Amino acid sequence: MDIPFKGDLASNWQLDESIIFLNHGSFGATPTLVLEEQRRWQNLMEAEPVRFFEEIAPNALLESRKAISKLLNCDYDDLALIENATSGVNTILRSLQFNPGDEIIVTNHTYQACRNSLDYVAKKSSAIVVVCDIPFPVKNSQIIFDKIVSCVNKNTKLAMIDTVTSPTGLKLPFEKIVKKLEAMGVKVLLEAAHGIGMFPMDLEEIGASFTISNCHKWLCSPKGVAIMHVRKNLQELIHPLTISHGMTFPLGETTRFRHEFDWTGTRDVSGWCVLPFLINYLENLIDGGLNEIMSLNNKLVLKGREIICKKLNIEKPCPDEMISCIATLKLPGNAVNGIPLHEPDPLHISLLEEYNIQVPVWYWPNPEGRYLRISAHLYNHDSEYEYLADALFKLLNKV
Ligand SMILES: Cc1ncc(COP(=O)(O)O)c(C=O)c1O
């Protein structure tokens, strides 16, 4: 098998050249110049820590919120910079008060860490977690919309809705779901771990009560950079996981939400500080900027999925419109049943050790089987999916 090409822009990333990297979806990957810009902020921090934390960082972080608010069409004062999607979900869920019998909707495709957080919160207040089963394969997004809406009743207080599901890579009709549920009086926590940088998002238009999104996935920021958006009228309900000075700081001309989220203790804020640079970098990386990057990534993953389905003679599990920049396929053959999520599938190990391919393979129970999830970003090339398809064909047909 010929070693595949890399995308034309691959040299902008730090990725190991010997690896066929098809898992942007888990942790993202950050371009070299962005990491250098982060280092510049760290040098500023270490040159004069007091001035940095008291004067430089507050202004820089304001600029970061402003830059993100332009991308997401929202008020920058309704945004908090947080570390990751998991902490954002925990922040919202652990701030809200639930009463015994209150219902919270989630789907069976939700990321397990966020589901754990929800189960924990529900158990403490005797609230009920209502799991909406989404079929996979699925014929169209209307089926998912109908199923989620049918779970609502007078006890429903909140729904945690993914933009894109982690195990199955389905782009849910989240705009439509949020609009409907919020209109029915159900607050929505939009779990957009895969969101910003993956497709355009207009938070004012979407209208969710709460939104969290990772910048370290599809916006390619340094690790530990995410945002949380809370609708103005709900901000007094939400507190950071770490209570700090902001709780009692004199209010002045700002809000308690701002005070509480702008300072949660000393930490390395350099990843957050690079956001304006990062957005400008992506806007200028190719003609058409970020919108074009998102569109190219979408086209490439669709092509990759086509190549693999053809080679393995499997059906696409959902229509193209439900694919963003990741795509999941249920592999043919016998699953290695019941391998827990935290243990590697032997196929994943063979792909990595024998073919240098980094791509997630996991067991998933709905329906039971072995699943592969591919990703696409600018550093990828069609031939990498051809190579993966050939490797899968050989490994799955090995006697
Ligand atoms: C849908 C979804 N939610 C949440 C997360 C967690 O993201 P983080 O580790 O940045 O908190 C992931 C990570 O893969 C995810 O796919």
The ligand as an SDF file (V2000), in Angstrom:
LIG
                    3D

 16 16  0  0  0  0  0  0  0  0999 V2000
  -20.0380   15.4950   22.2740 C   0  0  0  0  0  0  0  0  0  0  0  0
  -18.8850   15.7280   23.2100 C   0  0  0  0  0  0  0  0  0  0  0  0
  -19.1290   16.3510   24.3770 N   0  0  0  0  0  0  0  0  0  0  0  0
  -18.1420   16.6190   25.2510 C   0  0  0  0  0  0  0  0  0  0  0  0
  -16.8490   16.2600   24.9750 C   0  0  0  0  0  0  0  0  0  0  0  0
  -15.8080   16.5710   26.0000 C   0  0  0  0  0  0  0  0  0  0  0  0
  -14.9450   17.5700   25.5970 O   0  0  0  0  0  0  0  0  0  0  0  0
  -13.8370   18.0660   26.6110 P   0  0  0  0  0  0  0  0  0  0  0  0
  -12.9240   16.8930   26.8690 O   0  0  0  0  0  0  0  0  0  0  0  0
  -13.1420   19.1570   25.9070 O   0  0  0  0  0  0  0  0  0  0  0  0
  -14.5100   18.4830   27.8480 O   0  0  0  0  0  0  0  0  0  0  0  0
  -16.5350   15.5900   23.7950 C   0  0  0  0  0  0  0  0  0  0  0  0
  -15.1460   15.1950   23.5050 C   0  0  0  0  0  0  0  0  0  0  0  0
  -14.8380   14.4300   22.6210 O   0  0  0  0  0  0  0  0  0  0  0  0
  -17.5880   15.3180   22.8870 C   0  0  0  0  0  0  0  0  0  0  0  0
  -17.3580   14.6830   21.7250 O   0  0  0  0  0  0  0  0  0  0  0  0
  1  2  1  0
  2  3  1  0
  2 15  2  0
  3  4  2  0
  4  5  1  0
  5  6  1  0
  5 12  2  0
  6  7  1  0
  7  8  1  0
  8  9  2  0
  8 10  1  0
  8 11  1  0
 12 13  1  0
 12 15  1  0
 13 14  2  0
 15 16  1  0
M  END
$$$$
